[in-house]
Amino acid sequence: MIDLGKVFFLGAGKMASALAGGLVKQGYPAAKVTATDVSAEAAAHFQQTTGVKTVAAGQGPAAAAKADVLVLAVKPQHLAEALKPYRGKIDAKLIISIVAGKNIATIKELSGAQRVVRVMPNTPALVGKGAAGFAPSPEATAEDREKVQAVLGAVGVCREMAENLLDAVTGLSGSGPAYVFEFIQALADGGVYCGLPRDTALQLAIQTVLGSAQMAAETGVHPTILRDQVTSPAGTTGRGLQVLDAAGFHGLMVKAVEAGTLRSAELGKNK
């Protein structure tokens, strides 16, 4: 892993814990990472789960001044107030923001920094299987982008893109886990309907989704081909796919991603 220098987390919630914990698990020295949170409970949980030292909120600006990378991980409605004590101390830092709905221009204005990278992570990062998109400001260097990839790569996969595409990332991988969970529940319900015990049906549904995703990831084979390999002529899978096609399953998923993308854009404009 590349040397990130000293890393400071402003906010010590679940996603911050996932990122910091991922770095430590990848071998990054915990001594080079620090965090703070207005919630003493959140700070204590962060330190317990990651092994990373936390400081009291009042000591945050001094710790941030010594850092090379500052990760913004506070709630959107608290961002402006949270950054006030840091103004003038972080202008030259690399800022990585996972604050939902706050664009690069807003983060620049509130922080005083210019090297800003906005990130859209998703909740599977909590188990090291995240899928994130990130957008750098024009001032961010190639080394800055490498550092962001190292942070996000510690908890999954990431792709660089233009900022205007982050709404689509929100609609796809940000909201996508909810659609997958709904699918898992539906698979399990189908098993129960057909006679399986609830716990057995749920376990089989989860493993089916997990194994299928792993096959797609490891083989690199297109999903359509993998689907066809499961579908034998006049068999059970074909009959089931016929039902899904009749209900417009594929189109509904596309529309769900589109709806999430449009809503993300709306929320960004409202904020």
Backbone torsions as a table, in degrees:
resi	resn	phi	psi	omega
1	MET	NA	140.3	179.6
2	ILE	-68.7	159.9	179.9
3	ASP	-79.9	115.2	179.4
4	LEU	-85.1	-10.5	-170.5
5	GLY	77.3	-152.5	177.1
6	LYS	-87.0	133.4	-176.3
7	VAL	-114.6	132.1	-179.9
8	PHE	-123.0	129.1	177.5
9	PHE	-102.4	118.1	172.5
10	LEU	-93.3	97.5	-171.2
11	GLY	113.5	131.2	-174.1
12	ALA	-129.0	40.0	179.4
13	GLY	-80.0	-162.7	-174.0
14	LYS	-62.7	-45.2	-177.2
15	MET	-69.9	-38.7	175.9
16	ALA	-61.7	-41.8	178.4
17	SER	-62.5	-39.6	179.1
18	ALA	-63.6	-45.2	-178.7
19	LEU	-66.6	-47.4	179.8
20	ALA	-64.8	-43.7	178.7
21	GLY	-62.7	-37.8	178.2
22	GLY	-63.9	-41.2	178.4
23	LEU	-61.2	-46.2	-178.7
24	VAL	-63.6	-41.4	179.2
25	LYS	-64.2	-29.2	178.4
26	GLN	-81.7	0.7	176.2
27	GLY	101.8	4.4	178.9
28	TYR	-74.5	136.1	-175.3
29	PRO	-62.6	123.9	178.8
30	ALA	-60.8	-27.6	-178.6
31	ALA	-66.7	-17.3	-179.2
32	LYS	-96.1	6.7	-179.5
33	VAL	-122.1	138.1	179.0
34	THR	-139.0	156.2	178.7
35	ALA	-147.1	161.5	172.6
36	THR	-145.5	158.1	177.8
37	ASP	-156.4	146.1	178.2
38	VAL	-67.9	-21.5	177.3
39	SER	-91.7	115.8	178.4
40	ALA	-63.0	-33.3	179.2
41	GLU	-65.6	-44.5	178.9
42	ALA	-64.3	-41.0	179.6
43	ALA	-63.0	-42.4	179.9
44	ALA	-65.0	-41.4	179.1
45	HIS	-65.7	-40.7	177.6
46	PHE	-57.7	-49.4	-177.8
47	GLN	-64.9	-38.5	-178.6
48	GLN	-67.6	-40.8	-174.6
49	THR	-83.9	-24.7	-175.2
50	THR	-108.4	-23.6	-174.2
51	GLY	80.0	9.9	-178.6
52	VAL	-96.7	137.0	-179.2
53	LYS	-68.6	139.9	173.3
54	THR	-115.6	155.2	176.8
55	VAL	-122.8	159.3	177.6
56	ALA	-63.1	153.1	-176.0
57	ALA	-54.5	-37.3	-179.3
58	GLY	-67.8	-22.1	178.8
59	GLN	-92.0	-3.4	-177.6
60	GLY	-58.6	-49.2	-178.6
61	PRO	-58.2	-39.1	178.7
62	ALA	-66.3	-40.4	178.6
63	ALA	-67.5	-39.4	-179.9
64	ALA	-65.4	-34.6	-179.3
65	ALA	-63.2	-25.9	-179.4
66	LYS	-90.5	-8.5	-175.1
67	ALA	-85.9	160.7	174.8
68	ASP	-99.7	-31.4	-179.2
69	VAL	-126.9	132.3	177.3
70	LEU	-118.7	122.6	179.1
71	VAL	-100.7	117.9	177.7
72	LEU	-86.3	118.6	-176.0
73	ALA	-139.8	44.9	178.6
74	VAL	-106.7	168.3	178.4
75	LYS	-68.7	144.3	-176.0
76	PRO	-53.8	-41.2	-177.1
77	GLN	-69.9	-14.3	-179.0
78	HIS	-103.8	-2.8	-171.3
79	LEU	-60.8	-49.6	-176.3
80	ALA	-59.0	-46.5	-179.2
81	GLU	-67.9	-39.2	-177.8
82	ALA	-65.0	-32.3	-175.9
83	LEU	-84.8	-14.0	-177.0
84	LYS	-53.4	-47.4	-178.9
85	PRO	-69.3	-10.9	-175.4
86	TYR	-97.9	-10.0	-179.4
87	ARG	-59.0	132.7	-179.7
88	GLY	87.7	-10.4	-178.4
89	LYS	-108.7	-13.5	-173.9
90	ILE	-127.5	15.5	-175.6
91	ASP	-57.5	-36.0	-174.9
92	ALA	-96.1	5.1	-176.4
93	LYS	-83.4	159.5	166.3
94	LEU	-82.9	122.2	-179.3
95	ILE	-104.7	121.7	173.4
96	ILE	-109.1	117.3	-176.2
97	SER	-110.7	125.2	171.6
98	ILE	-109.5	20.6	-179.6
99	VAL	-76.4	119.2	-175.4
100	ALA	-65.2	135.0	171.4
101	GLY	78.4	-0.4	179.3
102	LYS	-102.9	116.2	-175.2
103	ASN	-79.9	172.3	-176.2
104	ILE	-60.4	-42.0	-179.0
105	ALA	-60.0	-41.7	179.9
106	THR	-66.6	-42.5	-179.8
107	ILE	-64.1	-40.4	176.1
108	LYS	-59.7	-47.1	-177.3
109	GLU	-62.4	-43.1	-176.0
110	LEU	-77.3	-31.4	-174.9
111	SER	-95.1	-27.6	-174.6
112	GLY	84.9	-4.6	-179.6
113	ALA	-88.0	158.7	179.5
114	GLN	-113.5	-31.9	-179.5
115	ARG	-86.1	88.8	-173.4
116	VAL	-120.6	135.0	174.3
117	VAL	-125.3	121.6	179.9
118	ARG	-94.9	134.0	-174.8
119	VAL	-123.4	138.9	170.3
120	MET	-114.3	97.3	178.1
121	PRO	-89.6	-178.9	172.2
122	ASN	-138.2	166.5	-170.5
123	THR	-64.8	-27.7	175.8
124	PRO	-59.6	-11.6	172.7
125	ALA	-59.0	-24.5	179.9
126	LEU	-64.7	-21.4	176.9
127	VAL	-116.9	21.3	175.9
128	GLY	76.8	16.4	-177.4
129	LYS	-125.7	39.3	-176.2
130	GLY	-74.3	161.5	173.7
131	ALA	-133.9	113.4	-171.8
132	ALA	-128.0	151.1	169.3
133	GLY	-115.1	146.9	176.7
134	PHE	-139.6	148.3	-177.9
135	ALA	-129.5	120.2	179.7
136	PRO	-90.1	150.9	171.9
137	SER	-73.3	161.4	179.6
138	PRO	-58.4	-27.0	-177.9
139	GLU	-78.9	-16.3	-179.8
140	ALA	-67.6	135.1	-176.5
141	THR	-88.1	171.5	175.7
142	ALA	-61.3	-38.0	177.6
143	GLU	-65.2	-37.8	176.7
144	ASP	-59.7	-44.2	-178.9
145	ARG	-66.0	-35.5	176.1
146	GLU	-64.0	-38.5	179.4
147	LYS	-65.9	-41.5	178.4
148	VAL	-62.7	-43.0	178.8
149	GLN	-62.4	-34.5	178.4
150	ALA	-68.2	-41.9	179.7
151	VAL	-65.2	-49.4	-177.8
152	LEU	-72.4	-34.0	180.0
153	GLY	-66.5	-18.1	178.1
154	ALA	-72.2	-14.0	-178.5
155	VAL	-130.6	21.2	178.3
156	GLY	148.1	-142.2	179.5
157	VAL	-118.7	157.8	179.5
158	CYS	-148.9	156.1	178.0
159	ARG	-135.5	137.1	175.1
160	GLU	-84.0	144.9	-179.2
161	MET	-161.4	171.7	174.1
162	ALA	-69.3	150.0	-174.7
163	GLU	-59.7	-34.0	-176.7
164	ASN	-67.4	-12.8	178.6
165	LEU	-90.0	-5.7	-178.9
166	LEU	-67.8	-25.0	174.8
167	ASP	-63.8	-38.3	178.2
168	ALA	-68.2	-35.3	175.3
169	VAL	-63.5	-39.6	176.9
170	THR	-60.6	-45.1	-179.0
171	GLY	-67.3	-32.1	-177.5
172	LEU	-90.1	-73.3	-173.7
173	SER	-87.1	-23.3	177.1
174	GLY	-70.5	-49.9	179.5
175	SER	-88.7	-21.6	-174.2
176	GLY	-51.6	-40.4	179.2
177	PRO	-55.3	-35.7	178.7
178	ALA	-63.8	-37.5	179.5
179	TYR	-68.5	-38.0	178.7
180	VAL	-66.9	-41.6	178.0
181	PHE	-62.7	-38.7	177.4
182	GLU	-64.1	-39.5	178.4
183	PHE	-65.1	-42.9	177.7
184	ILE	-59.0	-45.1	-180.0
185	GLN	-62.3	-40.9	179.9
186	ALA	-65.7	-41.3	176.6
187	LEU	-59.6	-45.8	-179.9
188	ALA	-63.4	-41.8	178.4
189	ASP	-61.2	-38.5	177.2
190	GLY	-62.6	-40.3	177.6
191	GLY	-63.7	-41.3	178.4
192	VAL	-64.5	-42.3	179.1
193	TYR	-58.9	-32.9	-178.4
194	CYS	-92.4	7.9	171.1
195	GLY	113.1	-4.8	-178.9
196	LEU	-77.6	146.7	172.2
197	PRO	-62.4	148.4	-174.9
198	ARG	-56.6	-47.4	-176.8
199	ASP	-65.8	-36.3	177.8
200	THR	-67.0	-44.8	-179.2
201	ALA	-61.7	-42.1	-178.8
202	LEU	-68.0	-42.5	178.5
203	GLN	-61.8	-44.0	179.4
204	LEU	-65.8	-39.1	179.5
205	ALA	-64.0	-46.4	179.7
206	ILE	-61.2	-46.3	-177.7
207	GLN	-68.1	-33.0	177.7
208	THR	-63.5	-45.4	178.7
209	VAL	-67.5	-44.2	179.5
210	LEU	-60.9	-47.7	-178.8
211	GLY	-66.1	-38.8	179.7
212	SER	-65.7	-43.0	178.1
213	ALA	-63.5	-39.5	179.4
214	GLN	-65.6	-38.3	176.4
215	MET	-61.3	-45.1	-180.0
216	ALA	-63.2	-40.1	-178.1
217	ALA	-70.3	-43.3	-172.8
218	GLU	-82.4	-33.5	-177.8
219	THR	-84.1	-29.5	-175.9
220	GLY	72.7	7.7	179.4
221	VAL	-77.7	140.8	-178.5
222	HIS	-60.1	139.8	-179.0
223	PRO	-54.1	-35.3	179.1
224	THR	-62.1	-40.8	179.4
225	ILE	-68.0	-42.7	178.1
226	LEU	-61.4	-39.5	176.9
227	ARG	-61.3	-45.7	-178.2
228	ASP	-65.3	-30.2	179.3
229	GLN	-67.8	-24.6	178.3
230	VAL	-86.4	-19.5	-171.2
231	THR	-98.2	99.2	177.6
232	SER	-86.2	154.6	-177.5
233	PRO	-56.9	131.2	177.1
234	ALA	54.6	30.6	-177.2
235	GLY	-100.2	-170.1	-176.2
236	THR	-69.1	-41.4	-177.7
237	THR	-64.9	-42.0	178.4
238	GLY	-59.4	-39.5	179.4
239	ARG	-65.4	-40.5	178.4
240	GLY	-67.3	-41.4	178.5
241	LEU	-63.7	-32.5	177.6
242	GLN	-61.6	-39.8	178.2
243	VAL	-65.8	-43.7	179.7
244	LEU	-63.7	-42.0	179.0
245	ASP	-62.5	-41.9	-179.2
246	ALA	-63.5	-30.9	179.8
247	ALA	-86.7	-2.4	179.0
248	GLY	74.1	33.6	-174.6
249	PHE	-55.4	-50.1	-177.4
250	HIS	-59.7	-48.2	-179.8
251	GLY	-64.0	-36.1	178.5
252	LEU	-63.5	-40.1	178.8
253	MET	-64.9	-41.8	177.5
254	VAL	-61.3	-43.5	-179.4
255	LYS	-66.9	-33.6	178.0
256	ALA	-64.5	-44.3	177.8
257	VAL	-63.4	-42.1	179.2
258	GLU	-63.1	-42.6	-179.6
259	ALA	-62.7	-42.4	178.2
260	GLY	-64.6	-38.3	178.7
261	THR	-63.7	-46.8	180.0
262	LEU	-64.3	-39.5	178.9
263	ARG	-66.0	-38.6	177.3
264	SER	-61.1	-42.6	177.9
265	ALA	-63.7	-40.2	178.5
266	GLU	-62.6	-45.8	-179.4
267	LEU	-63.6	-37.2	178.6
268	GLY	-63.8	-40.3	179.6
269	LYS	-69.9	-39.9	-179.6
270	ASN	-62.8	-37.3	-177.9
271	LYS	-76.1	NA	NA
